[in-house]
Amino acid sequence: MTTSRRLADRKSAKFQKNITKRGSVPETTVKKGNDYPVGPIVLGFFIFVVIGSSLFQIIRTATSGGMA
């Protein structure tokens, strides 16, 4: 099945237009250096859980006389 000349020219023009736009990225899509992958609330909750569980373990070990 052959492609008509008109369709082939349209496809070619579409890809040629993309080639001239290559490398011009708008500034809104560029990532900033200050952006964290997780929010400060999630990070605070994670630290609270980790430190809280370790403190709970230390207190439990101390009250049982070191024999857990």
All heavy atoms as TSV, in Angstrom:
chain	resi	resn	atom	element	x	y	z
A	1	MET	N	N	0.846	-1.169	0.000
A	1	MET	CA	C	0.000	0.000	0.000
A	1	MET	C	C	0.893	1.234	0.000
A	1	MET	O	O	1.705	1.431	0.887
A	1	MET	CB	C	-0.867	-0.026	1.252
A	1	MET	CG	C	-2.048	0.857	1.169
A	1	MET	SD	S	-3.184	0.398	2.490
A	1	MET	CE	C	-3.893	1.964	2.733
A	2	THR	N	N	0.758	2.062	-1.003
A	2	THR	CA	C	1.599	3.244	-1.113
A	2	THR	C	C	0.915	4.452	-0.483
A	2	THR	O	O	-0.306	4.550	-0.437
A	2	THR	CB	C	1.900	3.550	-2.595
A	2	THR	OG1	O	0.659	3.766	-3.268
A	2	THR	CG2	C	2.650	2.414	-3.235
A	3	THR	N	N	1.749	5.363	0.007
A	3	THR	CA	C	1.253	6.584	0.621
A	3	THR	C	C	1.155	7.661	-0.448
A	3	THR	O	O	2.053	7.791	-1.281
A	3	THR	CB	C	2.213	7.032	1.722
A	3	THR	OG1	O	2.427	5.945	2.617
A	3	THR	CG2	C	1.664	8.200	2.501
A	4	SER	N	N	0.068	8.410	-0.424
A	4	SER	CA	C	-0.078	9.472	-1.419
A	4	SER	C	C	0.954	10.566	-1.174
A	4	SER	O	O	1.454	10.738	-0.064
A	4	SER	CB	C	-1.494	10.057	-1.375
A	4	SER	OG	O	-1.684	10.763	-0.176
A	5	ARG	N	N	1.268	11.272	-2.211
A	5	ARG	CA	C	2.289	12.321	-2.134
A	5	ARG	C	C	1.863	13.425	-1.163
A	5	ARG	O	O	2.672	13.962	-0.408
A	5	ARG	CB	C	2.529	12.893	-3.532
A	5	ARG	CG	C	3.601	13.920	-3.593
A	5	ARG	CD	C	4.946	13.277	-3.485
A	5	ARG	NE	N	5.978	14.284	-3.551
A	5	ARG	CZ	C	7.130	14.166	-2.968
A	5	ARG	NH1	N	7.428	13.061	-2.327
A	5	ARG	NH2	N	8.022	15.096	-3.045
A	6	ARG	N	N	0.567	13.752	-1.177
A	6	ARG	CA	C	0.058	14.814	-0.312
A	6	ARG	C	C	0.205	14.424	1.165
A	6	ARG	O	O	0.633	15.223	1.993
A	6	ARG	CB	C	-1.404	15.085	-0.643
A	6	ARG	CG	C	-2.001	16.239	0.109
A	6	ARG	CD	C	-3.411	16.503	-0.327
A	6	ARG	NE	N	-4.175	15.262	-0.283
A	6	ARG	CZ	C	-5.411	15.150	0.171
A	6	ARG	NH1	N	-6.036	16.211	0.609
A	6	ARG	NH2	N	-6.032	13.999	0.192
A	7	LEU	N	N	-0.120	13.172	1.499
A	7	LEU	CA	C	0.008	12.706	2.878
A	7	LEU	C	C	1.473	12.649	3.301
A	7	LEU	O	O	1.825	13.018	4.424
A	7	LEU	CB	C	-0.644	11.328	3.024
A	7	LEU	CG	C	-0.716	10.754	4.422
A	7	LEU	CD1	C	-1.519	11.664	5.330
A	7	LEU	CD2	C	-1.326	9.371	4.394
A	8	ALA	N	N	2.319	12.216	2.394
A	8	ALA	CA	C	3.747	12.151	2.701
A	8	ALA	C	C	4.320	13.542	2.945
A	8	ALA	O	O	5.127	13.747	3.861
A	8	ALA	CB	C	4.498	11.465	1.564
A	9	ASP	N	N	3.884	14.537	2.162
A	9	ASP	CA	C	4.358	15.912	2.356
A	9	ASP	C	C	3.872	16.483	3.691
A	9	ASP	O	O	4.600	17.204	4.368
A	9	ASP	CB	C	3.874	16.808	1.209
A	9	ASP	CG	C	4.619	16.535	-0.093
A	9	ASP	OD1	O	5.719	15.937	-0.017
A	9	ASP	OD2	O	4.098	16.908	-1.161
A	10	ARG	N	N	2.649	16.137	4.073
A	10	ARG	CA	C	2.113	16.623	5.345
A	10	ARG	C	C	2.894	16.038	6.521
A	10	ARG	O	O	3.226	16.739	7.474
A	10	ARG	CB	C	0.637	16.255	5.460
A	10	ARG	CG	C	-0.052	17.048	6.527
A	10	ARG	CD	C	-1.531	16.802	6.674
A	10	ARG	NE	N	-2.195	16.276	5.512
A	10	ARG	CZ	C	-3.317	15.579	5.537
A	10	ARG	NH1	N	-3.893	15.309	6.693
A	10	ARG	NH2	N	-3.878	15.132	4.447
A	11	LYS	N	N	3.193	14.734	6.456
A	11	LYS	CA	C	3.979	14.105	7.521
A	11	LYS	C	C	5.376	14.702	7.595
A	11	LYS	O	O	5.906	14.980	8.666
A	11	LYS	CB	C	4.081	12.604	7.293
A	11	LYS	CG	C	2.873	11.829	7.674
A	11	LYS	CD	C	3.150	10.354	7.501
A	11	LYS	CE	C	2.002	9.508	7.974
A	11	LYS	NZ	N	2.291	8.082	7.827
A	12	SER	N	N	5.971	14.914	6.435
A	12	SER	CA	C	7.319	15.469	6.392
A	12	SER	C	C	7.350	16.880	6.981
A	12	SER	O	O	8.254	17.228	7.745
A	12	SER	CB	C	7.815	15.491	4.953
A	12	SER	OG	O	9.083	16.083	4.885
A	13	ALA	N	N	6.365	17.688	6.658
A	13	ALA	CA	C	6.311	19.055	7.180
A	13	ALA	C	C	6.123	19.039	8.695
A	13	ALA	O	O	6.709	19.859	9.413
A	13	ALA	CB	C	5.176	19.824	6.517
A	14	LYS	N	N	5.333	18.098	9.191
A	14	LYS	CA	C	5.099	18.008	10.639
A	14	LYS	C	C	6.401	17.696	11.375
A	14	LYS	O	O	6.736	18.315	12.377
A	14	LYS	CB	C	4.067	16.925	10.909
A	14	LYS	CG	C	3.746	16.729	12.355
A	14	LYS	CD	C	2.732	15.614	12.525
A	14	LYS	CE	C	2.475	15.321	13.988
A	14	LYS	NZ	N	1.559	14.194	14.171
A	15	PHE	N	N	7.171	16.740	10.871
A	15	PHE	CA	C	8.420	16.376	11.532
A	15	PHE	C	C	9.486	17.443	11.352
A	15	PHE	O	O	10.295	17.658	12.244
A	15	PHE	CB	C	8.904	15.019	11.035
A	15	PHE	CG	C	8.058	13.888	11.539
A	15	PHE	CD1	C	7.296	13.129	10.671
A	15	PHE	CD2	C	8.003	13.586	12.882
A	15	PHE	CE1	C	6.511	12.084	11.131
A	15	PHE	CE2	C	7.221	12.549	13.363
A	15	PHE	CZ	C	6.474	11.801	12.480
A	16	GLN	N	N	9.497	18.136	10.224
A	16	GLN	CA	C	10.458	19.216	10.032
A	16	GLN	C	C	10.197	20.352	11.016
A	16	GLN	O	O	11.121	20.980	11.518
A	16	GLN	CB	C	10.383	19.744	8.592
A	16	GLN	CG	C	10.971	18.820	7.566
A	16	GLN	CD	C	12.465	18.630	7.749
A	16	GLN	OE1	O	13.171	19.508	8.237
A	16	GLN	NE2	N	12.952	17.467	7.345
A	17	LYS	N	N	8.922	20.619	11.310
A	17	LYS	CA	C	8.587	21.667	12.267
A	17	LYS	C	C	9.092	21.290	13.654
A	17	LYS	O	O	9.589	22.131	14.402
A	17	LYS	CB	C	7.070	21.867	12.290
A	17	LYS	CG	C	6.621	23.016	13.159
A	17	LYS	CD	C	5.135	23.268	13.038
A	17	LYS	CE	C	4.364	22.115	13.619
A	17	LYS	NZ	N	2.936	22.338	13.734
A	18	ASN	N	N	9.009	20.011	14.023
A	18	ASN	CA	C	9.502	19.572	15.328
A	18	ASN	C	C	11.017	19.693	15.419
A	18	ASN	O	O	11.559	19.968	16.485
A	18	ASN	CB	C	9.090	18.125	15.586
A	18	ASN	CG	C	7.636	18.002	15.956
A	18	ASN	OD1	O	7.014	18.970	16.357
A	18	ASN	ND2	N	7.095	16.819	15.803
A	19	ILE	N	N	11.713	19.472	14.331
A	19	ILE	CA	C	13.172	19.550	14.346
A	19	ILE	C	C	13.629	20.977	14.624
A	19	ILE	O	O	14.590	21.204	15.368
A	19	ILE	CB	C	13.754	19.018	13.017
A	19	ILE	CG1	C	13.583	17.506	12.981
A	19	ILE	CG2	C	15.205	19.403	12.857
A	19	ILE	CD1	C	13.971	16.867	11.679
A	20	THR	N	N	12.931	21.962	14.082
A	20	THR	CA	C	13.349	23.344	14.322
A	20	THR	C	C	13.049	23.787	15.751
A	20	THR	O	O	13.660	24.722	16.246
A	20	THR	CB	C	12.636	24.301	13.341
A	20	THR	OG1	O	11.222	24.173	13.523
A	20	THR	CG2	C	13.006	23.974	11.909
A	21	LYS	N	N	12.124	23.117	16.431
A	21	LYS	CA	C	11.799	23.474	17.813
A	21	LYS	C	C	12.679	22.749	18.822
A	21	LYS	O	O	12.586	23.008	20.012
A	21	LYS	CB	C	10.340	23.117	18.119
A	21	LYS	CG	C	9.338	23.994	17.434
A	21	LYS	CD	C	7.949	23.583	17.852
A	21	LYS	CE	C	6.900	24.462	17.229
A	21	LYS	NZ	N	5.552	24.048	17.639
A	22	ARG	N	N	13.515	21.857	18.384
A	22	ARG	CA	C	14.307	21.036	19.284
A	22	ARG	C	C	15.248	21.895	20.130
A	22	ARG	O	O	15.958	22.741	19.625
A	22	ARG	CB	C	15.127	20.049	18.452
A	22	ARG	CG	C	15.510	18.829	19.187
A	22	ARG	CD	C	16.155	17.842	18.259
A	22	ARG	NE	N	15.127	17.049	17.594
A	22	ARG	CZ	C	15.379	16.178	16.644
A	22	ARG	NH1	N	16.594	16.011	16.211
A	22	ARG	NH2	N	14.407	15.489	16.106
A	23	GLY	N	N	15.236	21.685	21.442
A	23	GLY	CA	C	16.131	22.390	22.343
A	23	GLY	C	C	15.549	23.644	22.956
A	23	GLY	O	O	16.114	24.196	23.886
A	24	SER	N	N	14.422	24.133	22.453
A	24	SER	CA	C	13.834	25.335	23.030
A	24	SER	C	C	12.762	24.919	24.035
A	24	SER	O	O	11.609	24.706	23.694
A	24	SER	CB	C	13.232	26.220	21.938
A	24	SER	OG	O	12.228	25.499	21.247
A	25	VAL	N	N	13.192	24.780	25.284
A	25	VAL	CA	C	12.295	24.343	26.348
A	25	VAL	C	C	11.862	25.568	27.135
A	25	VAL	O	O	12.705	26.361	27.552
A	25	VAL	CB	C	13.016	23.338	27.276
A	25	VAL	CG1	C	12.102	22.900	28.393
A	25	VAL	CG2	C	13.502	22.158	26.472
A	26	PRO	N	N	10.566	25.744	27.356
A	26	PRO	CA	C	10.150	26.892	28.163
A	26	PRO	C	C	10.634	26.767	29.602
A	26	PRO	O	O	10.837	25.675	30.108
A	26	PRO	CB	C	8.615	26.861	28.089
A	26	PRO	CG	C	8.254	25.526	27.561
A	26	PRO	CD	C	9.448	24.976	26.857
A	27	GLU	N	N	10.816	27.897	30.262
A	27	GLU	CA	C	11.387	27.904	31.610
A	27	GLU	C	C	10.470	27.284	32.645
A	27	GLU	O	O	10.916	26.885	33.707
A	27	GLU	CB	C	11.723	29.331	32.016
A	27	GLU	CG	C	12.901	29.904	31.267
A	27	GLU	CD	C	13.297	31.254	31.804
A	27	GLU	OE1	O	13.064	31.506	32.997
A	27	GLU	OE2	O	13.835	32.048	31.036
A	28	THR	N	N	9.172	27.187	32.368
A	28	THR	CA	C	8.253	26.651	33.365
A	28	THR	C	C	8.431	25.153	33.553
A	28	THR	O	O	8.124	24.626	34.612
A	28	THR	CB	C	6.793	26.940	32.969
A	28	THR	OG1	O	6.553	26.393	31.673
A	28	THR	CG2	C	6.523	28.426	32.967
A	29	THR	N	N	8.934	24.438	32.569
A	29	THR	CA	C	9.109	23.000	32.701
A	29	THR	C	C	10.469	22.628	33.277
A	29	THR	O	O	10.693	21.479	33.623
A	29	THR	CB	C	8.945	22.298	31.342
A	29	THR	OG1	O	9.926	22.794	30.443
A	29	THR	CG2	C	7.554	22.516	30.793
A	30	VAL	N	N	11.370	23.603	33.399
A	30	VAL	CA	C	12.693	23.338	33.949
A	30	VAL	C	C	12.563	23.224	35.467
A	30	VAL	O	O	11.964	24.088	36.115
A	30	VAL	CB	C	13.684	24.452	33.571
A	30	VAL	CG1	C	15.034	24.220	34.212
A	30	VAL	CG2	C	13.820	24.541	32.061
A	31	LYS	N	N	13.129	22.159	36.053
A	31	LYS	CA	C	13.014	21.967	37.495
A	31	LYS	C	C	13.907	22.951	38.239
A	31	LYS	O	O	15.014	23.255	37.818
A	31	LYS	CB	C	13.417	20.542	37.883
A	31	LYS	CG	C	12.402	19.524	37.500
A	31	LYS	CD	C	12.725	18.198	38.136
A	31	LYS	CE	C	11.590	17.242	37.906
A	31	LYS	NZ	N	11.785	16.001	38.620
A	32	LYS	N	N	13.395	23.417	39.345
A	32	LYS	CA	C	14.171	24.316	40.197
A	32	LYS	C	C	14.939	23.494	41.217
A	32	LYS	O	O	14.530	22.406	41.587
A	32	LYS	CB	C	13.233	25.292	40.894
A	32	LYS	CG	C	12.531	26.217	39.923
A	32	LYS	CD	C	11.666	27.214	40.650
A	32	LYS	CE	C	11.105	28.211	39.692
A	32	LYS	NZ	N	9.860	27.794	39.092
A	33	GLY	N	N	16.031	24.021	41.714
A	33	GLY	CA	C	16.871	23.298	42.647
A	33	GLY	C	C	16.289	23.165	44.049
A	33	GLY	O	O	16.702	22.318	44.812
A	34	ASN	N	N	15.303	23.986	44.411
A	34	ASN	CA	C	14.771	23.996	45.767
A	34	ASN	C	C	13.603	23.048	45.961
A	34	ASN	O	O	13.046	22.982	47.046
A	34	ASN	CB	C	14.325	25.412	46.147
A	34	ASN	CG	C	15.481	26.387	46.130
A	34	ASN	OD1	O	16.625	25.984	46.173
A	34	ASN	ND2	N	15.186	27.664	46.053
A	35	ASP	N	N	13.201	22.339	44.943
A	35	ASP	CA	C	12.022	21.483	45.034
A	35	ASP	C	C	12.401	20.127	45.626
A	35	ASP	O	O	13.336	19.474	45.177
A	35	ASP	CB	C	11.422	21.291	43.644
A	35	ASP	CG	C	10.028	20.729	43.698
A	35	ASP	OD1	O	9.392	20.864	44.760
A	35	ASP	OD2	O	9.578	20.166	42.698
A	36	TYR	N	N	11.671	19.707	46.671
A	36	TYR	CA	C	11.921	18.433	47.325
A	36	TYR	C	C	10.958	17.388	46.788
A	36	TYR	O	O	9.816	17.712	46.469
A	36	TYR	CB	C	11.748	18.569	48.843
A	36	TYR	CG	C	12.724	19.519	49.471
A	36	TYR	CD1	C	12.308	20.730	49.986
A	36	TYR	CD2	C	14.072	19.200	49.548
A	36	TYR	CE1	C	13.201	21.612	50.566
A	36	TYR	CE2	C	14.968	20.068	50.124
A	36	TYR	CZ	C	14.530	21.264	50.631
A	36	TYR	OH	O	15.430	22.125	51.197
A	37	PRO	N	N	11.370	16.122	46.725
A	37	PRO	CA	C	10.452	15.093	46.220
A	37	PRO	C	C	9.295	14.805	47.168
A	37	PRO	O	O	8.255	14.340	46.736
A	37	PRO	CB	C	11.333	13.864	46.041
A	37	PRO	CG	C	12.555	14.113	46.835
A	37	PRO	CD	C	12.709	15.593	46.961
A	38	VAL	N	N	9.456	15.075	48.461
A	38	VAL	CA	C	8.362	14.909	49.424
A	38	VAL	C	C	8.148	16.236	50.140
A	38	VAL	O	O	9.056	17.046	50.265
A	38	VAL	CB	C	8.646	13.798	50.455
A	38	VAL	CG1	C	8.732	12.454	49.796
A	38	VAL	CG2	C	9.904	14.080	51.239
A	39	GLY	N	N	6.946	16.428	50.637
A	39	GLY	CA	C	6.629	17.664	51.330
A	39	GLY	C	C	7.202	17.686	52.735
A	39	GLY	O	O	7.580	16.653	53.301
A	40	PRO	N	N	7.263	18.854	53.336
A	40	PRO	CA	C	7.826	18.956	54.682
A	40	PRO	C	C	6.965	18.261	55.734
A	40	PRO	O	O	7.487	17.769	56.736
A	40	PRO	CB	C	7.894	20.460	54.936
A	40	PRO	CG	C	6.962	21.069	53.953
A	40	PRO	CD	C	6.912	20.158	52.781
A	41	ILE	N	N	5.663	18.175	55.513
A	41	ILE	CA	C	4.790	17.502	56.484
A	41	ILE	C	C	5.058	16.007	56.483
A	41	ILE	O	O	5.156	15.370	57.539
A	41	ILE	CB	C	3.314	17.814	56.172
A	41	ILE	CG1	C	3.054	19.306	56.383
A	41	ILE	CG2	C	2.377	16.972	57.029
A	41	ILE	CD1	C	1.680	19.755	55.971
A	42	VAL	N	N	5.207	15.430	55.291
A	42	VAL	CA	C	5.493	13.993	55.189
A	42	VAL	C	C	6.854	13.685	55.791
A	42	VAL	O	O	7.023	12.694	56.511
A	42	VAL	CB	C	5.421	13.539	53.716
A	42	VAL	CG1	C	5.831	12.095	53.570
A	42	VAL	CG2	C	4.031	13.763	53.159
A	43	LEU	N	N	7.824	14.535	55.522
A	43	LEU	CA	C	9.169	14.342	56.076
A	43	LEU	C	C	9.152	14.454	57.594
A	43	LEU	O	O	9.771	13.641	58.298
A	43	LEU	CB	C	10.127	15.371	55.477
A	43	LEU	CG	C	11.593	15.231	55.829
A	43	LEU	CD1	C	12.136	13.911	55.298
A	43	LEU	CD2	C	12.380	16.382	55.264
A	44	GLY	N	N	8.427	15.425	58.130
A	44	GLY	CA	C	8.315	15.569	59.576
A	44	GLY	C	C	7.632	14.375	60.217
A	44	GLY	O	O	8.046	13.901	61.278
A	45	PHE	N	N	6.583	13.867	59.582
A	45	PHE	CA	C	5.882	12.694	60.106
A	45	PHE	C	C	6.800	11.472	60.118
A	45	PHE	O	O	6.821	10.702	61.073
A	45	PHE	CB	C	4.628	12.414	59.280
A	45	PHE	CG	C	3.866	11.206	59.733
A	45	PHE	CD1	C	3.137	11.240	60.906
A	45	PHE	CD2	C	3.881	10.043	58.984
A	45	PHE	CE1	C	2.440	10.126	61.336
A	45	PHE	CE2	C	3.191	8.930	59.398
A	45	PHE	CZ	C	2.465	8.964	60.576
A	46	PHE	N	N	7.567	11.295	59.047
A	46	PHE	CA	C	8.495	10.167	58.962
A	46	PHE	C	C	9.548	10.250	60.067
A	46	PHE	O	O	9.839	9.257	60.729
A	46	PHE	CB	C	9.164	10.149	57.583
A	46	PHE	CG	C	10.120	9.018	57.400
A	46	PHE	CD1	C	9.664	7.727	57.247
A	46	PHE	CD2	C	11.487	9.244	57.391
A	46	PHE	CE1	C	10.538	6.671	57.079
A	46	PHE	CE2	C	12.375	8.207	57.231
A	46	PHE	CZ	C	11.897	6.917	57.067
A	47	ILE	N	N	10.106	11.435	60.291
A	47	ILE	CA	C	11.110	11.605	61.344
A	47	ILE	C	C	10.485	11.369	62.718
A	47	ILE	O	O	11.090	10.731	63.591
A	47	ILE	CB	C	11.755	13.008	61.242
A	47	ILE	CG1	C	12.624	13.076	59.986
A	47	ILE	CG2	C	12.582	13.336	62.476
A	47	ILE	CD1	C	13.162	14.444	59.682
A	48	PHE	N	N	9.257	11.858	62.922
A	48	PHE	CA	C	8.555	11.650	64.185
A	48	PHE	C	C	8.358	10.160	64.457
A	48	PHE	O	O	8.575	9.686	65.575
A	48	PHE	CB	C	7.209	12.376	64.136
A	48	PHE	CG	C	6.314	12.055	65.290
A	48	PHE	CD1	C	6.550	12.610	66.537
A	48	PHE	CD2	C	5.225	11.213	65.132
A	48	PHE	CE1	C	5.720	12.326	67.604
A	48	PHE	CE2	C	4.392	10.919	66.187
A	48	PHE	CZ	C	4.635	11.477	67.429
A	49	VAL	N	N	7.971	9.409	63.436
A	49	VAL	CA	C	7.737	7.970	63.618
A	49	VAL	C	C	9.039	7.243	63.911
A	49	VAL	O	O	9.113	6.399	64.810
A	49	VAL	CB	C	7.035	7.374	62.380
A	49	VAL	CG1	C	7.045	5.859	62.412
A	49	VAL	CG2	C	5.617	7.898	62.278
A	50	VAL	N	N	10.099	7.559	63.185
A	50	VAL	CA	C	11.382	6.873	63.378
A	50	VAL	C	C	11.970	7.187	64.747
A	50	VAL	O	O	12.361	6.278	65.496
A	50	VAL	CB	C	12.371	7.254	62.250
A	50	VAL	CG1	C	13.765	6.761	62.557
A	50	VAL	CG2	C	11.894	6.694	60.925
A	51	ILE	N	N	12.035	8.464	65.098
A	51	ILE	CA	C	12.614	8.847	66.390
A	51	ILE	C	C	11.715	8.390	67.537
A	51	ILE	O	O	12.194	7.905	68.568
A	51	ILE	CB	C	12.874	10.366	66.435
A	51	ILE	CG1	C	13.977	10.718	65.435
A	51	ILE	CG2	C	13.272	10.821	67.831
A	51	ILE	CD1	C	14.246	12.187	65.291
A	52	GLY	N	N	10.411	8.508	67.357
A	52	GLY	CA	C	9.483	8.080	68.396
A	52	GLY	C	C	9.560	6.589	68.658
A	52	GLY	O	O	9.546	6.147	69.812
A	53	SER	N	N	9.662	5.791	67.611
A	53	SER	CA	C	9.751	4.343	67.818
A	53	SER	C	C	11.076	3.955	68.456
A	53	SER	O	O	11.124	3.047	69.292
A	53	SER	CB	C	9.573	3.605	66.496
A	53	SER	OG	O	10.625	3.904	65.614
A	54	SER	N	N	12.149	4.658	68.098
A	54	SER	CA	C	13.436	4.334	68.732
A	54	SER	C	C	13.434	4.736	70.212
A	54	SER	O	O	13.959	4.006	71.052
A	54	SER	CB	C	14.592	5.009	67.997
A	54	SER	OG	O	14.484	6.410	68.097
A	55	LEU	N	N	12.843	5.876	70.537
A	55	LEU	CA	C	12.740	6.280	71.946
A	55	LEU	C	C	11.853	5.306	72.726
A	55	LEU	O	O	12.160	4.953	73.867
A	55	LEU	CB	C	12.179	7.697	72.057
A	55	LEU	CG	C	13.131	8.833	71.695
A	55	LEU	CD1	C	12.410	10.169	71.751
A	55	LEU	CD2	C	14.330	8.842	72.620
A	56	PHE	N	N	10.756	4.882	72.113
A	56	PHE	CA	C	9.874	3.913	72.753
A	56	PHE	C	C	10.612	2.611	73.031
A	56	PHE	O	O	10.475	2.010	74.098
A	56	PHE	CB	C	8.657	3.668	71.869
A	56	PHE	CG	C	7.664	2.717	72.457
A	56	PHE	CD1	C	6.872	3.090	73.527
A	56	PHE	CD2	C	7.519	1.439	71.942
A	56	PHE	CE1	C	5.950	2.219	74.067
A	56	PHE	CE2	C	6.611	0.552	72.472
A	56	PHE	CZ	C	5.820	0.941	73.540
A	57	GLN	N	N	11.434	2.174	72.104
A	57	GLN	CA	C	12.208	0.947	72.278
A	57	GLN	C	C	13.245	1.098	73.398
A	57	GLN	O	O	13.446	0.186	74.199
A	57	GLN	CB	C	12.910	0.572	70.967
A	57	GLN	CG	C	13.660	-0.727	71.007
A	57	GLN	CD	C	12.718	-1.918	71.107
A	57	GLN	OE1	O	11.619	-1.879	70.602
A	57	GLN	NE2	N	13.161	-2.968	71.771
A	58	ILE	N	N	13.889	2.258	73.460
A	58	ILE	CA	C	14.883	2.505	74.511
A	58	ILE	C	C	14.222	2.513	75.884
A	58	ILE	O	O	14.716	1.901	76.852
A	58	ILE	CB	C	15.628	3.837	74.245
A	58	ILE	CG1	C	16.536	3.689	73.026
A	58	ILE	CG2	C	16.432	4.279	75.468
A	58	ILE	CD1	C	17.123	4.981	72.539
A	59	ILE	N	N	13.071	3.178	75.998
A	59	ILE	CA	C	12.362	3.222	77.279
A	59	ILE	C	C	11.875	1.838	77.667
A	59	ILE	O	O	11.976	1.428	78.834
A	59	ILE	CB	C	11.193	4.229	77.189
A	59	ILE	CG1	C	11.735	5.647	77.082
A	59	ILE	CG2	C	10.264	4.105	78.390
A	59	ILE	CD1	C	10.695	6.687	76.753
A	60	ARG	N	N	11.372	1.078	76.721
A	60	ARG	CA	C	10.902	-0.278	77.024
A	60	ARG	C	C	12.039	-1.190	77.475
A	60	ARG	O	O	11.887	-1.995	78.396
A	60	ARG	CB	C	10.214	-0.876	75.791
A	60	ARG	CG	C	9.364	-2.078	76.114
A	60	ARG	CD	C	8.561	-2.486	74.937
A	60	ARG	NE	N	9.401	-3.405	74.147
A	60	ARG	CZ	C	9.024	-3.970	73.033
A	60	ARG	NH1	N	7.865	-3.684	72.512
A	60	ARG	NH2	N	9.814	-4.813	72.403
A	61	THR	N	N	13.200	-1.055	76.835
A	61	THR	CA	C	14.360	-1.855	77.215
A	61	THR	C	C	14.857	-1.452	78.602
A	61	THR	O	O	15.241	-2.309	79.402
A	61	THR	CB	C	15.494	-1.686	76.176
A	61	THR	OG1	O	14.993	-2.020	74.899
A	61	THR	CG2	C	16.673	-2.582	76.486
A	62	ALA	N	N	14.846	-0.146	78.895
A	62	ALA	CA	C	15.330	0.329	80.196
A	62	ALA	C	C	14.416	-0.105	81.333
A	62	ALA	O	O	14.883	-0.435	82.424
A	62	ALA	CB	C	15.464	1.849	80.160
A	63	THR	N	N	13.111	-0.108	81.096
A	63	THR	CA	C	12.182	-0.472	82.171
A	63	THR	C	C	12.143	-1.990	82.409
A	63	THR	O	O	11.788	-2.422	83.492
A	63	THR	CB	C	10.766	0.026	81.866
A	63	THR	OG1	O	10.339	-0.484	80.607
A	63	THR	CG2	C	10.701	1.542	81.864
A	64	SER	N	N	12.505	-2.768	81.403
A	64	SER	CA	C	12.480	-4.223	81.599
A	64	SER	C	C	13.812	-4.723	82.151
A	64	SER	O	O	13.999	-5.936	82.292
A	64	SER	CB	C	12.175	-4.919	80.282
A	64	SER	OG	O	13.238	-4.776	79.374
A	65	GLY	N	N	14.725	-3.878	82.451
A	65	GLY	CA	C	15.995	-4.264	83.041
A	65	GLY	C	C	17.007	-4.778	82.027
A	65	GLY	O	O	17.942	-5.472	82.379
A	66	GLY	N	N	16.829	-4.428	80.771
A	66	GLY	CA	C	17.778	-4.835	79.735
A	66	GLY	C	C	17.501	-6.208	79.164
A	66	GLY	O	O	18.174	-6.632	78.234
A	67	MET	N	N	16.528	-6.929	79.681
A	67	MET	CA	C	16.183	-8.242	79.158
A	67	MET	C	C	14.860	-8.143	78.397
A	67	MET	O	O	13.801	-8.279	78.995
A	67	MET	CB	C	16.054	-9.275	80.277
A	67	MET	CG	C	17.311	-9.444	81.045
A	67	MET	SD	S	18.478	-10.333	80.031
A	67	MET	CE	C	19.627	-10.876	81.224
A	68	ALA	N	N	14.923	-7.916	77.113
A	68	ALA	CA	C	13.697	-7.765	76.347
A	68	ALA	C	C	13.091	-9.058	75.933
A	68	ALA	O	O	13.521	-9.985	75.493
A	68	ALA	CB	C	13.954	-6.898	75.121
